[in-house]
């Protein structure tokens, strides 16, 4: 069991959300950042279409899952992208 699956926020969330997060984690496994970002974008679009929203705690789990797949260099790139996205809001 992955550490994020033991997180209380994950364990207490709706089973549909748990399933969607597990599917995302599986699809991201072993992917490079350039491969993972389009998958993440499509996944997010699906969540919006299905009107599935995540709490800040749940979003942190998503970030943890995504960043756990990255190399140190890719994590730096991801942090840069996150910072740029925050500045656009």
Order of alpha helices (4+ residues) and beta strands (2+ residues): alpha-alpha-alpha-alpha-alpha
